[in-house]
Amino acid sequence: MKSRYKVSLAAVLLGGGIVAGSLMNNSVNGASSSGQPGTADDPVVTKSYVDQKIAQAIKGGVPVSSTSSKTTSSTTPATNATSNTTASGTSSAGKTSTPEQTEVLKVVDVKPGQKLIAKAGSEFILRNGYAVVYSMDASGAIDITSGTEIVHNQAVEKNHLLSFPREGRGIQVKEGQKFGLVVMVRGGYTVQ
């Protein structure tokens, strides 16, 4: 009798565990499906969308798309106001480069014997070729990818993000190389 009781109790507990587990599993599955990126509950947001919303907030909450749907006379002043704001923002900051130049990555080809000199705050990514850091002082560039500092004549690794905190520093083709460099640049620069 005791063995029959133990078997029955084990079957009831096992069955109850399976039912409870399946109920918990359904609630967990339901919770995870609503939080997946790219769904209506959790949309993926692009940088351009965030920039548009920031510009909208700066203008006082007027949606950018609604200004384009208004009449032509109301669209023209909004466009002029935007260009005046950009121009005044650039002149008040005292910078010679426009904000678009600092946000856009440009591909620059550097030939042997040339130097790619960065403006303060510029960033470089070496995509092709063999390069070394060029600097007139003891400091050089910051390799953000590896978290180290690269001084004058040290090699630059490909696909590493380099930051130049001061003007007059840059990269050049490694001595003895007959092919140039392909560099992605964000910020101001000159080729010498």
C-alpha positions as CSV (number, residue, x, y, z in Angstrom):
1,M,0.0,0.0,0.0
2,K,2.8,2.4,0.8
3,S,4.5,1.9,-2.6
4,R,1.2,2.5,-4.4
5,Y,0.8,5.7,-2.4
6,K,4.4,6.8,-3.2
7,V,3.9,6.1,-6.9
8,S,0.6,8.0,-7.0
9,L,2.1,11.0,-5.1
10,A,5.1,11.0,-7.5
11,A,2.8,11.0,-10.5
12,V,0.7,13.9,-9.1
13,L,3.8,15.9,-8.3
14,L,5.4,15.3,-11.7
15,G,2.2,16.2,-13.5
16,G,1.8,19.3,-11.4
17,G,5.4,20.3,-12.1
18,I,4.9,19.9,-15.8
19,V,1.7,21.9,-15.8
20,A,3.2,24.7,-13.7
21,G,6.4,24.7,-15.9
22,S,4.4,25.0,-19.1
23,L,2.3,27.9,-17.7
24,M,5.5,29.7,-16.6
25,N,7.1,29.1,-19.9
26,N,4.2,30.6,-21.8
27,S,4.3,33.7,-19.7
28,V,8.1,34.0,-20.1
29,N,7.8,33.5,-23.9
30,G,5.1,36.2,-24.1
31,A,7.3,38.6,-22.2
32,S,10.3,38.1,-24.4
33,S,8.5,38.4,-27.7
34,S,7.3,41.9,-26.9
35,G,10.8,43.1,-26.1
36,Q,12.6,42.0,-29.2
37,P,14.3,44.9,-31.1
38,G,12.6,45.9,-34.3
39,T,9.1,45.1,-33.2
40,A,6.3,47.7,-32.7
41,D,6.9,47.4,-28.9
42,D,10.6,48.0,-29.2
43,P,11.5,49.8,-32.5
44,V,15.0,50.2,-33.8
45,V,15.9,53.9,-33.9
46,T,18.4,55.3,-36.4
47,K,20.7,58.3,-35.8
48,S,18.9,60.4,-38.4
49,Y,15.6,59.8,-36.5
50,V,17.2,61.0,-33.3
51,D,18.8,64.0,-35.0
52,Q,15.4,64.9,-36.5
53,K,13.7,64.7,-33.1
54,I,16.4,66.8,-31.5
55,A,16.1,69.4,-34.2
56,Q,12.3,69.3,-33.6
57,A,12.8,69.9,-29.9
58,I,15.1,72.8,-30.5
59,K,12.6,74.5,-32.8
60,G,10.0,74.3,-30.1
61,G,8.3,71.1,-30.8
62,V,7.1,71.8,-34.3
63,P,7.4,68.6,-36.3
64,V,9.8,68.9,-39.2
65,S,7.5,67.0,-41.6
66,S,4.5,69.2,-40.7
67,T,6.4,72.3,-41.9
68,S,6.9,70.8,-45.3
69,S,3.2,70.0,-45.6
70,K,2.2,73.7,-45.0
71,T,1.9,76.3,-47.8
72,T,5.0,77.4,-49.6
73,S,5.1,80.8,-47.9
74,S,5.3,79.2,-44.4
75,T,7.9,76.7,-45.6
76,T,10.3,79.3,-46.9
77,P,10.7,81.2,-43.6
78,A,11.2,77.9,-41.7
79,T,14.0,77.0,-44.1
80,N,15.6,80.4,-43.8
81,A,15.4,80.2,-40.0
82,T,17.2,76.8,-40.0
83,S,20.0,78.2,-42.2
84,N,20.3,81.3,-40.1
85,T,20.5,79.2,-36.9
86,T,23.2,77.0,-38.5
87,A,25.2,80.0,-39.6
88,S,24.9,81.8,-36.3
89,G,25.7,78.6,-34.4
90,T,28.9,78.2,-36.5
91,S,29.9,81.9,-36.1
92,S,29.1,82.0,-32.3
93,A,31.3,78.9,-31.8
94,G,34.1,80.5,-33.8
95,K,34.8,77.4,-35.8
96,T,35.9,77.5,-39.4
97,S,34.4,74.2,-40.3
98,T,30.6,73.6,-40.5
99,P,28.9,71.0,-38.3
100,E,28.3,68.7,-41.3
101,Q,32.1,68.4,-41.8
102,T,32.6,67.1,-38.3
103,E,29.8,64.5,-38.5
104,V,30.5,63.0,-41.9
105,L,33.2,60.4,-42.5
106,K,35.3,61.2,-45.6
107,V,37.6,58.8,-47.4
108,V,41.0,60.4,-48.0
109,D,43.8,58.9,-50.1
110,V,47.4,59.7,-48.9
111,K,50.3,59.1,-51.3
112,P,53.8,58.1,-50.2
113,G,55.6,61.2,-49.0
114,Q,52.4,63.0,-47.9
115,K,51.2,63.5,-44.4
116,L,47.6,63.6,-43.3
117,I,47.5,66.3,-40.5
118,A,44.5,66.4,-38.2
119,K,42.8,69.4,-36.8
120,A,42.1,69.3,-33.0
121,G,39.5,66.7,-32.2
122,S,39.6,64.9,-35.5
123,E,39.4,61.1,-35.8
124,F,41.0,58.8,-38.3
125,I,40.5,55.1,-39.2
126,L,43.2,53.5,-41.3
127,R,41.5,51.3,-43.8
128,N,44.4,50.3,-46.2
129,G,48.1,50.7,-46.2
130,Y,50.9,50.9,-43.7
131,A,51.0,54.1,-41.6
132,V,52.9,55.6,-38.7
133,V,51.9,58.5,-36.5
134,Y,53.4,61.9,-37.2
135,S,53.9,64.3,-34.3
136,M,56.2,67.3,-33.6
137,D,56.2,66.6,-29.9
138,A,56.5,63.6,-27.5
139,S,52.7,62.9,-27.6
140,G,50.9,61.6,-30.6
141,A,47.5,60.1,-31.2
142,I,45.1,58.2,-29.0
143,D,44.2,54.7,-30.2
144,I,40.6,54.6,-28.9
145,T,40.1,51.0,-30.0
146,S,43.0,49.6,-27.9
147,G,43.0,52.4,-25.3
148,T,46.7,53.3,-25.8
149,E,48.7,56.3,-27.0
150,I,50.7,56.0,-30.2
151,V,53.7,58.3,-30.4
152,H,55.8,59.6,-33.3
153,N,56.9,56.9,-35.8
154,Q,54.9,54.1,-34.1
155,A,52.8,51.9,-36.4
156,V,49.1,52.4,-36.8
157,E,46.9,49.3,-36.8
158,K,44.2,49.0,-39.5
159,N,40.6,49.6,-38.5
160,H,41.5,51.2,-35.2
161,L,39.9,54.6,-34.3
162,L,42.5,57.2,-33.7
163,S,41.8,60.5,-32.0
164,F,44.0,63.6,-32.3
165,P,43.5,66.0,-29.4
166,R,45.7,68.8,-30.8
167,E,46.5,70.2,-34.2
168,G,49.8,69.4,-36.0
169,R,49.6,65.6,-35.4
170,G,48.6,63.1,-38.0
171,I,49.7,60.0,-39.9
172,Q,52.0,59.4,-42.8
173,V,52.9,56.5,-45.1
174,K,55.4,54.2,-43.4
175,E,58.9,54.7,-44.8
176,G,59.8,52.3,-47.6
177,Q,56.2,51.7,-48.7
178,K,55.4,52.3,-52.3
179,F,51.6,52.3,-51.9
180,G,49.6,55.0,-50.3
181,L,46.9,55.0,-47.5
182,V,43.2,54.9,-47.5
183,V,41.9,56.7,-44.4
184,M,38.4,57.5,-43.2
185,V,38.4,60.9,-41.6
186,R,35.9,62.7,-39.3
187,G,36.7,66.3,-38.6
188,G,39.1,68.8,-40.1
189,Y,42.4,67.8,-41.8
190,T,45.0,68.9,-44.3
191,V,47.2,66.9,-46.6
192,Q,50.8,68.0,-46.8
